[in-house]
Amino acid sequence: MSGKRLNFENPIEDAITRLRFASRSNNLLISSWDCCLRLYDVDAGKLRVAAQTEAPLLDCCFQDEAVAYAAGSDGSISRFDLQAGEFDIIGRHDRLASCSEYCDETCLLITGGWDGKVMYWDSRAAKSLQLLSNLSSVVESLSICGLGLLVAAGMSIVVYDLRNLREPIDVKNTYASSRIKCVRSTPYLKGFGIGSIDGRVTMQLPYLSNTEKNGYAFRCHPKSTNGKHHLVSVNDICFNPFISSTFITGDNVGHVIAWDARSRKRLLELPRYPNSVASLSYNHVGELLAIASSYTCQEANEIEDPPQIHIQELGGSYIRSVSSSESSMVGLEHKGDDHDGC
């Protein structure tokens, strides 16, 4: 049950960094270390765009079906015309540009980088990239839900209201013991999930009880034979857009697992992928999950098989039918507790 593998006449030559389904179609945006931004039509099984750039691309996002953006290892932020297959550079970070997000409500592109800066660009204006904030830590990940912006910097989450960019509205202590790898907002709710490089997932959700107001955390991969936890990075978290309590995790040893945040159950686990799981993306109706099986350059002993992209049917009805026979309880921990989950 590894899903349909996408075919490329000219294979992706280096590590995949991000997958993004479009908001109204099954067009899939792909950024990678081979300096190419690709647009793949999943329904037609055809590559629509392959735009070559001067630097490896570490993240990408859609503005709409015709325009996309990408963050480059040389600090460049590029805007792509997906119809013409052309791009221009709209600004730069001082160091590697690590992440990008676009907000439909405000028409703002937000980017983060290893220079500790969060930048923004108004797609309606001709101005260059502007400084939003200069943080003291590397910006590893961004996430937008509605008018809220989440910035993962070091082991904290900085929260902004995109209607007022003068200062953050909150800085959340995640109680993380290691660096945050990704932060992802829940659809339609003021909540989010965090994946860390030590294999821990942290959930902060609006429907938790008062005793769990700081959220809860758990380790999402199996124990080793000696009873100790693998310290394997959680590279991505993906929430189903129509089932707010269902989310998927992908880690650095190839595990893809579906979870229920309310019941705290492991719903199902897909067969292990040959490479690390670098990125995940649900399509706009929450039925298809895109999975990037690709080395991530995080560990010296990673398998460096050619990158692959799989499309897995993983909608709500499918998850329910499979999880009814396969689900198992997982031990979770409140943040700040000393014991580990199972």
C-alpha positions in Angstrom: 0.0 0.0 0.0 2.7 2.5 -1.0 0.5 4.3 -3.4 0.9 5.3 -7.0 4.4 6.5 -7.9 4.7 9.6 -10.1 6.7 9.1 -13.3 9.1 11.6 -14.6 10.7 11.4 -18.0 13.7 13.2 -16.6 14.0 12.0 -13.0 14.5 14.4 -10.0 18.2 14.3 -9.6 18.7 15.5 -6.0 16.8 15.6 -2.7 13.2 16.8 -2.6 12.6 19.5 -0.1 8.9 20.3 -0.3 5.6 19.2 -1.8 2.5 21.4 -2.1 -0.9 20.6 -3.6 -2.7 23.6 -5.1 -5.7 24.9 -3.2 -8.3 24.1 -5.9 -6.7 21.3 -8.1 -4.5 18.3 -8.0 -1.5 20.2 -9.3 1.5 19.4 -7.2 4.4 21.9 -6.7 7.8 20.3 -6.0 11.0 22.0 -4.9 14.4 20.1 -4.7 18.1 20.4 -4.4 18.6 19.9 -8.1 17.8 23.7 -8.6 14.4 23.0 -10.2 10.9 23.9 -9.4 8.4 21.4 -10.9 4.6 21.5 -11.4 3.1 18.1 -11.8 -0.5 17.4 -12.9 -1.5 14.4 -10.8 -4.8 13.8 -12.5 -3.2 13.7 -16.0 0.0 12.0 -14.8 2.1 14.7 -16.6 4.8 17.2 -15.7 3.6 20.7 -16.7 6.5 22.9 -15.7 10.2 22.4 -14.9 11.8 25.7 -14.2 15.6 25.6 -13.7 17.1 28.1 -11.2 20.6 29.0 -10.1 20.4 27.6 -6.6 18.9 24.6 -4.8 15.4 25.2 -3.7 14.5 24.5 0.0 10.8 25.4 0.0 8.0 26.4 -2.3 4.4 27.6 -2.1 1.5 28.6 -4.4 0.0 32.1 -4.7 -2.5 30.7 -7.1 -2.6 28.3 -10.1 -0.5 30.7 -12.2 2.1 32.0 -9.7 4.4 30.2 -7.2 7.4 31.1 -5.0 10.5 29.3 -3.9 13.2 29.8 -1.3 16.8 29.2 -2.4 20.0 28.0 -0.6 21.7 31.2 -1.8 19.1 33.3 0.1 17.1 34.2 -3.0 13.3 34.4 -3.0 12.0 33.7 -6.5 8.6 34.3 -8.1 7.5 31.9 -10.8 5.1 32.4 -13.7 3.8 28.8 -14.0 2.2 29.4 -17.4 5.4 30.8 -19.0 7.8 28.6 -17.0 9.9 31.7 -16.1 11.0 33.3 -12.8 12.4 36.5 -11.3 14.1 37.1 -8.0 12.1 39.5 -5.7 14.5 39.6 -2.8 17.2 37.9 -0.7 18.0 36.7 2.8 21.6 37.2 4.0 22.0 33.5 4.4 20.1 30.4 3.2 16.3 31.0 2.8 14.6 28.0 4.5 10.9 28.5 4.2 8.0 30.4 2.5 4.3 30.8 2.9 1.6 32.8 1.1 -1.4 34.4 2.7 -4.5 34.8 0.4 -6.3 37.1 2.8 -3.5 39.7 2.9 -1.7 38.9 -0.4 1.5 38.6 1.5 4.4 36.3 0.9 6.3 35.5 4.1 9.8 34.0 4.1 12.2 32.8 6.8 16.0 32.1 6.7 19.1 31.0 8.5 19.9 34.7 9.0 17.2 34.7 11.7 15.0 37.1 9.6 11.4 36.9 8.7 10.6 38.9 5.6 7.4 39.8 3.8 6.5 40.9 0.3 3.2 42.4 -0.9 2.2 40.8 -4.2 0.1 43.8 -5.1 3.0 46.3 -4.8 6.2 46.8 -6.6 8.3 47.1 -3.4 11.2 44.7 -2.6 11.2 42.1 0.2 10.7 43.9 3.5 11.9 42.9 7.0 9.2 41.7 9.4 11.4 40.6 12.3 15.0 39.8 13.2 15.0 36.8 15.5 17.9 35.5 17.5 17.6 31.9 16.1 17.6 30.2 12.7 14.0 30.2 11.2 13.3 26.6 10.4 9.6 26.6 9.5 6.6 28.8 8.9 2.9 28.1 8.8 -0.2 30.2 8.0 -3.8 29.6 8.9 -6.2 32.4 8.1 -4.5 35.6 9.4 -2.2 33.9 11.9 1.5 33.3 11.2 3.5 30.8 13.2 7.3 31.0 13.1 9.5 28.2 14.4 12.8 29.6 15.6 15.0 27.5 17.8 12.7 25.8 20.3 10.0 28.5 20.3 7.0 29.4 18.2 6.5 33.1 17.5 3.0 34.1 16.6 2.0 37.1 14.4 -1.3 38.6 13.2 -0.8 39.3 9.5 -3.1 42.4 9.8 -0.6 44.0 12.1 3.1 43.2 11.5 4.6 45.6 14.0 5.3 43.0 16.6 4.4 39.4 17.5 1.2 38.8 19.5 2.6 35.8 21.4 5.7 33.7 21.9 4.9 30.1 22.8 7.2 28.0 24.9 7.0 24.6 23.4 8.9 22.9 26.2 10.9 21.2 23.5 14.2 19.6 24.4 15.6 19.8 20.9 15.3 21.9 17.7 11.9 22.2 16.0 11.9 20.8 12.5 8.4 21.8 11.4 5.3 23.6 12.5 1.9 23.1 10.9 -1.4 24.9 11.5 -4.6 23.0 11.9 -7.2 23.8 9.2 -10.0 26.2 10.4 -8.8 26.0 14.0 -6.4 28.0 16.2 -4.1 25.0 16.8 -0.9 23.6 15.5 1.4 20.6 15.6 5.2 20.6 16.0 7.7 18.0 14.8 11.2 18.0 16.4 14.5 16.4 15.4 14.3 14.0 18.5 11.2 12.3 17.1 8.8 14.1 19.3 5.4 15.5 18.1 3.7 18.3 20.2 0.1 19.2 19.8 -1.6 22.5 20.9 -5.3 22.3 20.0 -8.3 24.3 21.0 -10.4 21.4 22.2 -8.0 20.1 24.8 -9.1 20.1 28.5 -8.0 22.7 31.0 -5.5 20.2 32.5 -3.9 20.0 29.0 -3.8 23.7 28.2 -0.1 23.5 27.4 -0.8 20.7 25.0 0.6 17.2 24.9 3.6 15.5 23.3 4.5 12.0 22.2 7.1 10.0 20.2 5.7 8.8 17.0 8.0 6.0 15.9 8.7 2.6 17.4 11.2 1.8 20.2 14.4 0.0 19.4 15.0 -3.5 20.6 16.7 -2.4 23.8 13.7 -0.4 24.8 15.2 3.0 24.0 13.6 5.5 21.6 15.1 6.2 18.2 16.1 9.8 17.9 14.6 10.2 14.4 13.6 13.6 13.1 9.9 14.2 12.4 10.3 16.0 9.1 6.7 16.9 8.4 3.2 16.9 9.8 0.1 17.2 7.6 -3.5 17.8 8.8 -6.4 16.5 6.8 -8.2 19.7 5.5 -11.7 18.3 6.3 -11.0 16.1 9.4 -9.4 18.5 11.9 -8.4 15.8 14.4 -6.6 13.6 11.8 -3.0 14.3 11.0 -0.1 12.4 9.3 3.5 12.3 10.4 6.6 11.5 8.2 10.0 10.8 9.7 13.6 10.5 8.7 13.6 6.7 8.5 10.6 6.3 6.1 7.6 6.0 8.5 4.2 7.5 7.5 1.6 7.3 10.3 -1.9 8.6 10.6 -3.1 9.7 14.0 -6.3 10.9 15.7 -5.5 13.9 17.9 -8.7 13.7 20.0 -8.6 10.0 20.9 -4.8 9.9 20.8 -4.8 6.8 18.7 -2.5 5.6 16.0 -5.0 5.0 13.2 -2.7 3.3 10.6 0.8 3.1 9.4 1.8 2.8 5.7 4.5 0.4 4.6 7.9 1.9 5.3 9.3 4.0 2.4 12.9 3.3 1.2 14.2 6.8 1.9 13.4 9.4 4.5 10.0 11.1 4.3 11.0 14.6 3.4 7.5 16.2 2.8 3.8 15.5 2.9 0.8 17.3 1.4 -2.9 16.6 1.3 -4.9 17.7 -1.7 -7.7 20.2 -1.5 -10.4 17.7 -0.8 -8.4 15.7 1.7 -8.5 12.4 -0.2 -5.0 12.2 -1.7 -1.7 12.4 0.2 1.5 13.2 -1.6 4.6 11.6 0.0 8.2 12.6 -0.9 10.5 9.6 -0.3 13.9 11.3 -0.4 17.1 11.6 1.5 17.2 14.9 3.5 21.0 15.4 4.1 20.4 15.4 7.9 22.3 12.3 8.8 25.5 10.7 7.5 24.0 7.2 7.2 20.9 8.1 5.2 20.0 5.9 2.3 20.5 7.9 -0.9 18.2 6.1 -3.3 16.8 8.2 -6.1 14.0 10.5 -4.8 10.4 9.3 -5.4 7.0 10.9 -5.0 4.0 8.6 -4.1 0.3 9.5 -4.2 -1.7 7.6 -1.6 -5.5 7.5 -1.2 -5.8 8.5 2.4 -9.2 10.2 2.9 -11.4 9.9 5.9 -13.5 6.9 4.8 -10.3 5.0 3.9 -8.6 5.8 7.2 -11.7 4.7 9.2 -12.0 1.4 7.4 -8.4 0.5 7.9 -8.0 1.9 11.4 -11.0 -0.1 12.7 -8.8 -3.2 12.6 -5.3 -1.8 12.9 -5.5 1.1 15.4 -3.7 0.8 18.7 -3.4 3.1 21.6 -0.2 5.1 22.0 1.1 6.5 25.2 1.3 10.3 25.2 2.9 12.7 27.6 1.9 16.1 28.9 4.5 18.7 28.1 6.8 19.1 31.1 6.4 15.5 32.3 9.5 13.4 32.8 8.2 10.1 31.5 8.2 9.0 27.9 5.3 7.8 25.7 5.1 4.3 24.4 
